[in-house]
Amino acid sequence: MTMKYHLIIIALFTGFTLSCERDMSPEQADRFIKFYGDYLMDEAGDMEALDDGGFAICGVASLPDIGKRMVLVVTDEYGNLRSGYPKYYPDTDTLAEAAANTVVPIRGGQGGYLLAGYIERPVDGTVNTQKDIYLVKVSNAGTINWERIYGSARDEEILHATERISSGFILAGYKVLEEGSDILVMGIEQEGDSITQLNEHPYAKNSSANYILNIGVGYICVCSYDKLGGREGTDILTLTLNDQNDQFDFAVKYLTGDSNEEASCVVKDESNNYLVLGNRLTASRSEIVIYQIQTEDDILEPPSSVQVATISESNVNLTGKRVVKTKDGRFAILGTRESGNGREILLQFLTTDYDPAERVLFGASGDQYGADIDVPEEGGIVMLGTTDSGENSMISLIKTNDTGDL
């Protein structure tokens, strides 16, 4: 396995606010690095390639004298900001703080966007705060169509979302219980109403639904949960769900055994085959683990599964965040490599047979974290990350060629 390293160059000027939102010429467009924010505490959440060649990015922005807000960044194909962006939500001066973990482009972005995550508000009469589900549906120009807050007396948060098979959206996350947390899967209509929630299930101790994929006839949701039977540690499970009669029926597949593992995401390979990306925590390091699952025509039949790859490095922590299938049939994993020298964005390729291939690192002074990856229609690879330097951070967007070269 070969490894390449690219340096992310960032100019920092003490006492000045930095904003790297300068337009880029078409000659530079095939490969670029762009930064968004004012170098306070901005963090990347999710990214989607748009039908017009641009990109929709969401995350968290820290605004002076206001606090944390959901941020939506929409760019052209060169990474330049669209007119009127970035946008921040809530767009009013309030004590509440919010974060966007996922963005869903509607009709490829032409129909606007759904942002989902959480809003955190003070609890009256106490020093505590409460985290509730926060959804914002906006137009193509970023104007709010509607906002919804869902919650209870305990914390709840959406981690990922996608469009429903019929109409509306399906959301995945967690809700806090008296002890631990529980898987949360819910569906909403286009206007944010008519909540449909997952039926009761036995995985209600320190569990969360981390990613959900629309597969046309239903959904695959990958989750982390505490091991059953009183054993210590966490495991990965997948839920295959239908969406009928205003309820989600589901089948379960356990992917792990004795190891301590957590789920990241799932991506379609071909036919009824899918790859599940996760992370295995050993006594000495974190390593990336990949499973292949195969669904049945009846998705309520538990899928078959097999572990197809493990990616590790001595004395180094590797964490996989997202995986995408490339145009040549390979796979590209985006994550973070942590060593004694700090953290770098990791781009790890897999062959069509799921064997680890080239590895590309992107780093500079400070820490870089991988958040999301996509393959635009015109080719190349686009990666979303957070660039951190001490108490400050910015959102980064990196576009390379098909092999990860800048």
C-alpha positions as CSV (number, residue, x, y, z in Angstrom):
1,M,0.0,0.0,0.0
2,T,1.5,3.4,-1.1
3,M,1.0,6.6,0.9
4,K,1.0,10.2,-0.3
5,Y,1.0,13.3,1.7
6,H,-0.3,16.8,0.8
7,L,0.2,19.9,2.9
8,I,-2.8,22.2,3.6
9,I,-1.4,25.7,3.6
10,I,-3.2,28.2,5.8
11,A,-2.1,31.7,6.5
12,L,-2.7,32.8,10.1
13,F,-2.4,36.4,11.2
14,T,-2.5,37.1,14.9
15,G,-5.1,39.8,15.7
16,F,-6.9,39.5,12.3
17,T,-10.0,37.6,11.4
18,L,-9.4,35.2,8.6
19,S,-11.8,34.5,5.8
20,C,-10.6,32.5,2.8
21,E,-13.7,32.9,0.6
22,R,-11.9,34.3,-2.4
23,D,-13.1,33.3,-5.9
24,M,-11.2,30.8,-7.9
25,S,-10.6,30.9,-11.6
26,P,-11.9,28.1,-13.8
27,E,-8.2,27.2,-14.6
28,Q,-7.8,26.2,-10.9
29,A,-11.1,24.4,-10.6
30,D,-10.1,20.8,-11.2
31,R,-8.1,20.7,-7.9
32,F,-8.5,23.2,-5.0
33,I,-8.5,23.8,-1.3
34,K,-11.1,26.3,0.1
35,F,-11.8,27.5,3.6
36,Y,-15.0,28.9,4.9
37,G,-15.6,30.9,8.1
38,D,-14.0,33.5,10.3
39,Y,-11.6,31.2,12.1
40,L,-13.5,31.2,15.4
41,M,-14.9,27.7,16.1
42,D,-16.5,26.6,12.8
43,E,-16.9,22.9,12.3
44,A,-17.8,20.8,9.2
45,G,-20.9,18.5,9.4
46,D,-22.0,17.2,6.0
47,M,-21.7,17.8,2.3
48,E,-23.6,16.9,-0.9
49,A,-22.7,17.4,-4.5
50,L,-25.5,19.3,-6.4
51,D,-27.0,18.8,-9.8
52,D,-25.6,22.1,-11.0
53,G,-22.0,21.0,-10.2
54,G,-21.8,22.9,-6.9
55,F,-21.7,21.8,-3.3
56,A,-23.9,22.2,-0.2
57,I,-22.1,22.2,3.1
58,C,-23.5,22.3,6.6
59,G,-22.0,22.5,10.0
60,V,-21.5,24.8,13.0
61,A,-20.5,28.4,12.9
62,S,-19.5,30.4,16.0
63,L,-20.7,34.0,15.5
64,P,-19.2,36.8,17.6
65,D,-21.5,37.9,20.6
66,I,-24.2,35.4,19.4
67,G,-22.8,31.9,19.8
68,K,-23.2,28.7,17.8
69,R,-25.5,28.5,14.8
70,M,-26.3,26.1,12.0
71,V,-24.4,27.2,8.9
72,L,-25.3,26.4,5.3
73,V,-22.6,27.1,2.7
74,V,-23.5,26.6,-1.0
75,T,-20.8,26.9,-3.6
76,D,-20.3,26.7,-7.4
77,E,-18.3,23.9,-8.9
78,Y,-15.1,25.8,-8.2
79,G,-15.8,26.1,-4.4
80,N,-16.7,29.8,-4.7
81,L,-19.6,30.9,-2.5
82,R,-23.0,31.4,-4.1
83,S,-24.4,34.9,-3.7
84,G,-26.0,35.4,-0.3
85,Y,-24.2,32.6,1.4
86,P,-23.3,31.5,4.1
87,K,-26.6,31.4,5.9
88,Y,-27.1,31.0,9.6
89,Y,-30.0,29.4,11.6
90,P,-31.7,30.4,13.8
91,D,-31.5,33.7,12.0
92,T,-32.6,35.7,15.1
93,D,-30.7,36.9,18.1
94,T,-31.5,34.2,20.7
95,L,-29.8,32.5,23.6
96,A,-30.3,29.1,21.9
97,E,-27.3,27.5,20.1
98,A,-27.7,25.2,17.2
99,A,-25.7,22.8,15.0
100,A,-26.4,21.1,11.6
101,N,-25.1,17.5,11.3
102,T,-26.6,16.8,7.9
103,V,-27.9,18.5,4.8
104,V,-30.4,17.1,2.3
105,P,-30.6,18.8,-1.1
106,I,-34.1,18.6,-2.5
107,R,-34.3,17.9,-6.3
108,G,-30.5,18.2,-6.4
109,G,-30.6,21.6,-4.7
110,Q,-33.1,23.3,-7.0
111,G,-35.9,22.7,-4.5
112,G,-33.9,24.0,-1.5
113,Y,-32.3,22.1,1.4
114,L,-33.2,20.5,4.7
115,L,-30.8,21.0,7.6
116,A,-31.1,18.7,10.6
117,G,-29.2,18.6,13.9
118,Y,-30.1,20.1,17.3
119,I,-30.9,23.3,19.1
120,E,-29.7,23.8,22.7
121,R,-31.7,26.1,25.0
122,P,-31.5,27.1,28.6
123,V,-33.9,25.3,31.0
124,D,-35.9,27.9,32.9
125,G,-35.0,28.2,36.5
126,T,-31.8,26.1,36.2
127,V,-28.2,26.4,34.9
128,N,-28.9,23.4,32.6
129,T,-29.5,23.3,28.9
130,Q,-31.7,21.0,26.9
131,K,-30.9,19.7,23.4
132,D,-33.8,19.1,21.0
133,I,-34.2,18.1,17.4
134,Y,-34.0,21.2,15.1
135,L,-35.0,21.1,11.5
136,V,-34.8,23.9,9.0
137,K,-36.2,23.7,5.5
138,V,-34.9,26.5,3.3
139,S,-35.3,27.6,-0.4
140,N,-32.5,27.5,-3.0
141,A,-31.5,31.0,-1.9
142,G,-31.3,30.0,1.8
143,T,-34.6,31.7,2.9
144,I,-36.4,29.8,5.6
145,N,-39.6,28.0,4.5
146,W,-40.2,26.5,7.9
147,E,-38.5,25.5,11.2
148,R,-39.4,22.6,13.5
149,I,-38.3,21.7,17.0
150,Y,-39.1,18.3,18.4
151,G,-38.1,17.1,21.8
152,S,-38.9,15.9,25.3
153,A,-37.6,16.5,28.7
154,R,-34.3,14.8,27.7
155,D,-31.8,15.4,25.0
156,E,-32.4,14.4,21.3
157,E,-30.3,14.9,18.2
158,I,-30.4,14.1,14.5
159,L,-27.1,12.7,13.1
160,H,-28.1,11.9,9.5
161,A,-31.1,12.3,7.2
162,T,-32.2,11.6,3.6
163,E,-35.3,11.9,1.5
164,R,-38.1,9.4,2.0
165,I,-39.2,7.0,-0.7
166,S,-42.6,8.6,-1.0
167,S,-42.4,12.2,0.2
168,G,-40.7,14.0,3.0
169,F,-37.6,13.0,4.9
170,I,-36.4,10.2,7.2
171,L,-34.1,11.1,10.1
172,A,-31.7,9.1,12.2
173,G,-30.2,10.0,15.6
174,Y,-30.6,9.3,19.3
175,K,-32.7,10.2,22.3
176,V,-31.4,10.2,25.8
177,L,-33.0,8.0,28.4
178,E,-32.8,7.8,32.2
179,E,-29.7,5.6,31.6
180,G,-27.9,5.9,28.3
181,S,-29.5,6.7,24.9
182,D,-31.8,5.0,22.4
183,I,-31.9,4.6,18.6
184,L,-34.1,7.3,17.0
185,V,-35.5,6.9,13.5
186,M,-38.4,9.2,12.4
187,G,-40.1,10.3,9.3
188,I,-41.6,13.6,8.5
189,E,-43.7,15.1,5.6
190,Q,-42.5,17.8,3.3
191,E,-43.8,20.5,5.7
192,G,-42.2,19.0,8.7
193,D,-45.3,17.4,10.2
194,S,-46.8,13.9,10.6
195,I,-44.0,12.2,12.6
196,T,-43.6,8.5,12.1
197,Q,-41.3,6.8,14.5
198,L,-39.5,3.4,14.7
199,N,-41.4,0.8,16.6
200,E,-40.1,-0.4,20.0
201,H,-36.9,-2.4,19.9
202,P,-34.5,-4.0,22.5
203,Y,-31.5,-1.8,21.8
204,A,-32.2,1.0,24.2
205,K,-29.0,1.3,26.2
206,N,-26.3,3.7,24.9
207,S,-27.4,3.2,21.3
208,S,-27.7,5.6,18.4
209,A,-28.7,5.5,14.7
210,N,-25.7,7.0,12.9
211,Y,-26.5,6.9,9.2
212,I,-29.6,6.0,7.1
213,L,-29.6,5.1,3.3
214,N,-32.6,5.1,1.0
215,I,-32.3,1.9,-1.1
216,G,-35.5,2.5,-3.1
217,V,-37.6,-0.3,-1.5
218,G,-36.8,0.7,2.0
219,Y,-33.9,1.9,4.1
220,I,-30.7,0.6,5.7
221,C,-29.8,2.3,9.0
222,V,-26.4,1.6,10.7
223,C,-26.3,1.9,14.5
224,S,-24.0,1.6,17.4
225,Y,-25.2,0.0,20.7
226,D,-24.0,-1.5,23.9
227,K,-23.3,-5.2,23.7
228,L,-26.1,-7.4,24.9
229,G,-26.0,-9.9,27.7
230,G,-24.2,-7.6,30.1
231,R,-20.9,-7.6,28.2
232,E,-18.9,-4.4,28.1
233,G,-18.3,-2.4,24.9
234,T,-20.2,-1.4,21.8
235,D,-21.2,-3.3,18.6
236,I,-22.5,-2.4,15.2
237,L,-26.0,-3.5,14.0
238,T,-27.9,-2.7,10.8
239,L,-31.7,-2.1,10.6
240,T,-33.4,-2.8,7.3
241,L,-36.6,-0.9,7.4
242,N,-39.7,-0.6,5.2
243,D,-41.9,2.5,5.2
244,Q,-45.5,1.4,5.1
245,N,-48.8,2.0,6.9
246,D,-47.3,5.0,8.8
247,Q,-44.8,2.9,10.6
248,F,-41.3,1.5,10.2
249,D,-41.1,-2.3,10.5
250,F,-37.5,-3.6,10.6
251,A,-35.1,-6.6,10.6
252,V,-31.8,-6.7,12.5
253,K,-28.4,-7.9,11.6
254,Y,-25.5,-7.9,14.1
255,L,-22.1,-7.3,12.5
256,T,-19.7,-7.7,15.4
257,G,-18.6,-10.2,18.0
258,D,-16.0,-9.8,20.7
259,S,-14.5,-6.5,19.4
260,N,-15.5,-3.0,20.5
261,E,-16.9,-1.4,17.3
262,E,-18.9,1.6,16.3
263,A,-20.9,2.3,13.1
264,S,-20.1,5.2,10.7
265,C,-22.1,4.8,7.4
266,V,-23.3,2.5,4.6
267,V,-23.0,2.8,0.8
268,K,-24.4,0.8,-2.1
269,D,-22.0,-1.4,-4.0
270,E,-24.1,-3.3,-6.6
271,S,-27.4,-5.1,-6.8
272,N,-28.4,-6.0,-3.2
273,N,-24.8,-5.6,-1.9
274,Y,-23.8,-2.8,0.5
275,L,-20.6,-1.8,2.4
276,V,-20.9,-0.8,6.1
277,L,-18.0,1.3,7.4
278,G,-17.2,1.2,11.1
279,N,-14.3,1.7,13.6
280,R,-12.9,-1.0,15.8
281,L,-11.4,0.1,19.2
282,T,-8.6,-2.1,20.5
283,A,-6.5,-1.7,23.6
284,S,-3.8,0.1,21.6
285,R,-5.4,1.9,18.7
286,S,-8.5,2.6,16.6
287,E,-8.7,0.8,13.2
288,I,-11.2,0.9,10.3
289,V,-13.4,-2.1,9.6
290,I,-15.6,-2.8,6.6
291,Y,-18.4,-5.2,6.3
292,Q,-20.4,-6.3,3.3
293,I,-24.1,-7.0,3.7
294,Q,-26.5,-8.5,1.2
295,T,-30.2,-7.8,1.6
296,E,-33.0,-10.0,0.5
297,D,-35.8,-9.0,-1.9
298,D,-37.9,-8.9,1.3
299,I,-35.9,-6.4,3.2
300,L,-37.5,-7.5,6.5
301,E,-35.5,-10.7,6.2
302,P,-32.2,-10.2,8.1
303,P,-29.3,-9.6,5.6
304,S,-26.3,-11.8,5.4
305,S,-22.9,-10.2,6.3
306,V,-19.2,-10.8,6.1
307,Q,-16.2,-8.7,7.2
308,V,-14.2,-7.8,4.1
309,A,-11.4,-5.5,5.3
310,T,-9.6,-4.1,8.3
311,I,-7.3,-1.1,7.9
312,S,-4.8,-0.3,10.7
313,E,-1.4,1.2,11.3
314,S,1.0,0.5,14.2
315,N,0.9,3.1,17.0
316,V,-1.6,5.2,15.0
317,N,-5.4,5.7,15.3
318,L,-7.3,5.5,12.1
319,T,-11.0,6.5,12.1
320,G,-13.3,6.1,9.1
321,K,-16.1,8.7,8.8
322,R,-17.6,8.2,5.3
323,V,-17.2,5.9,2.3
324,V,-18.1,6.5,-1.4
325,K,-18.0,4.4,-4.5
326,T,-15.8,5.9,-7.2
327,K,-16.5,6.1,-10.9
328,D,-14.0,3.3,-11.7
329,G,-15.8,0.9,-9.2
330,R,-13.3,1.3,-6.3
331,F,-14.2,2.8,-2.9
332,A,-12.8,5.8,-1.1
333,I,-12.9,6.2,2.6
334,L,-12.6,9.6,4.3
335,G,-11.5,9.8,7.9
336,T,-8.8,11.0,10.3
337,R,-5.3,9.7,11.0
338,E,-4.1,10.5,14.6
339,S,-0.5,10.1,15.6
340,G,1.9,11.7,18.0
341,N,2.3,14.6,15.5
342,G,-1.5,15.5,15.5
343,R,-4.4,14.7,13.2
344,E,-4.6,14.6,9.4
345,I,-7.4,14.0,6.9
346,L,-7.2,10.5,5.7
347,L,-8.2,9.3,2.2
348,Q,-8.0,5.6,1.9
349,F,-8.8,3.7,-1.3
350,L,-10.1,0.2,-1.6
351,T,-9.9,-1.9,-4.8
352,T,-13.1,-3.4,-6.4
353,D,-12.3,-6.5,-4.3
354,Y,-12.2,-4.4,-1.1
355,D,-8.5,-4.7,-0.6
356,P,-6.7,-1.6,0.9
357,A,-4.9,0.3,-1.8
358,E,-3.4,3.8,-1.9
359,R,-3.6,6.1,1.1
360,V,-3.4,9.9,0.9
361,L,-3.0,12.3,3.8
362,F,-3.8,16.0,4.0
363,G,-2.3,17.9,6.9
364,A,-0.6,21.1,8.2
365,S,0.1,22.7,11.5
366,G,-2.7,22.0,14.0
367,D,-5.3,19.3,13.4
368,Q,-7.4,18.3,10.4
369,Y,-10.5,16.1,10.7
370,G,-12.3,14.4,7.8
371,A,-16.0,14.8,7.8
372,D,-17.5,13.8,4.4
373,I,-16.7,12.7,0.8
374,D,-18.4,12.8,-2.5
375,V,-17.7,12.1,-6.2
376,P,-19.0,14.9,-8.5
377,E,-20.5,14.0,-11.9
378,E,-17.6,15.7,-13.7
379,G,-15.1,13.6,-12.0
380,G,-12.6,14.0,-9.2
381,I,-13.1,13.6,-5.4
382,V,-14.3,16.2,-3.0
383,M,-13.6,16.0,0.7
384,L,-15.0,18.1,3.6
385,G,-13.1,18.6,6.8
386,T,-12.4,20.8,9.7
387,T,-9.0,22.5,10.1
388,D,-8.2,23.2,13.7
389,S,-5.5,25.4,15.2
390,G,-5.6,25.6,19.0
391,E,-8.9,27.2,20.0
392,N,-9.9,28.1,16.5
393,S,-11.2,26.1,13.5
394,M,-12.5,26.5,10.0
395,I,-14.4,24.4,7.5
396,S,-12.3,23.1,4.6
397,L,-13.3,21.8,1.2
398,I,-10.7,19.9,-0.9
399,K,-11.1,18.8,-4.5
400,T,-8.6,16.4,-6.0
401,N,-8.3,14.3,-9.1
402,D,-9.6,10.7,-9.1
403,T,-6.4,9.4,-7.4
404,G,-6.4,12.0,-4.6
405,D,-3.7,14.3,-6.1
406,L,-4.0,18.1,-5.7
